[in-house]
């Protein structure tokens, strides 16, 4: 590894922006976008393919035109339980995580149908649905002779053009960089008459690295929708959604000397961080359904980007042992703020999620006016998601300059590409009972070669309907691949852990139909 990261004397006088140590905001934008929303148990059992069926409160969050097929009023409640575990591999070392679980609320609310004078119906619906679950536990460890997490701090300090004392007291720099300078994890040195920035772990040459991350929270969306139909063949609807976000992450990254040499100026460093992000947003969904024949339905829906206003808070600490270089030094973010007179803990900004475009088709077996005589259906959705268009934007309370957000958005465009989601499902009815099965597949959203992620959901369920009362039960098995970057560097290739996630969701929906 190259100890000397950048020569200070060749830096431009203007301060450049490093995104690698600012809470990995490109990843945070993606976290709000690559989600697996809940719904009703029936909708989940058919793989979430509800784009052209209708007659479901979950249409409010997928294709609001489906609300236009209602002819009765309805109240629905959908509690659920989700659990998951992760297996990881980091630089050739496999690790196995613990299983975590949490309760959630699927599509729940009320549907009110109004009979028009021409015999058609219009529908008003209000509902709530958990659109993302952030409960997770991640652990990985391995040896690294290529890079150190200290390099991200050296890059940011180098780009700032500040002296060490000014950088430590500057709220414009991340806590990690300021702590790294304070604890001598990074430092300056004069080599052959030139001042250079050094990262002490690179002197070791071989490092043990360990990252443990736990997170909690969810995104819960409250929505209001309206739909109507024309000649009982065309259905159109619109909904407005207000998602509420709460995300809390705790991480502990440990880096130690793996050589056993007690005289190379580095023994260990521990960085701990608690990150809290919360806020809300707004979005619109438009949709239409066309009943081409009594048995064939076609659907189209457009979801506008959700525009979130988020507030982030960070608290952190670092302890570094540089042996005889500076011995053991510790610092916390609160101490840094107290010493500088500025609080850099809070950051406010806006996030724009992707556009979503959905096309869908369904075939209904024995489609007749009396739905109790229908024998089932098969249905499929294809959804196009513009991950490449995710953006972060400053608002009136943002601490970072506009150039910082430009850098983050440039990173988003270089890391992510647009994706496709495929959903397929079916139902068979047996008088008052129904059996369902479904499948969902999300393609790789990463643009960079060698980085792969996807998600498969397999589902099955059963339902009971009789005299206006219904209850559905569904189990969804999730199999996902993803990656996690312990840190990001701009001057060399990034190292990352691969993740295989196994998850399960049990969802129950109970409801009452009434005139």
Helices and strands as residue ranges (DSSP letters): E 4-7, G 8-10, H 25-31, H 41-45, H 59-62, G 64-69, E 73-77, E 79-90, E 93-96, E 100-105, E 108-115, E 121-133, E 136-144, H 150-160, H 164-168, H 175-182, E 186-191, E 194-199, G 200-203, E 207-230, E 234-257, E 268-291, E 296-303, E 307-321, E 328-332, H 333-340, E 346-352, E 356-365, G 371-373, E 376-385, G 387-389, E 391-393, H 402-415, E 419-430, E 433-442, E 454-466, E 469-484, E 497-514
